[in-house]
Amino acid sequence: PDHPALALLRRLAPALCAVAIAVLVAWTRKDAAFVAAGYTTTALAAAALLVRILQAPEGSPLRRVFESAGLVHIGKVSYAVYLFHLIARAVVALLSDRRSLA
């Protein structure tokens, strides 16, 4: 027995992903419409894709792609890279401010 919301997300996943890609390609991040619709559409598409992946049968092409060694590795290091890039960006900004003052 599938929860109705999960069943709906699973059915809409391909369309939501297509719309999210179109939104990301069409609008710049400075556009107010992107902020209002783009991030929401992208989040819904990611949720729908996640539901599809988690409910896909073991050994299906979708599961094999997302369980591949490369994507698993990226998943393991991505948050650390995200945190490190914030620190590196702050250090570069601090150093460039000091140089501009000298």
ABEGO torsion letter per residue (X at the ends): XBBAAAAAAAAAAAAAAAAAAAAAAABBAABAAAAAAAAAAAAAAAAAAAAAAAABBBGBAAAAAAABAAAAAAAAAAAAAAAAAAAAAAAAAAAAAAAAAX
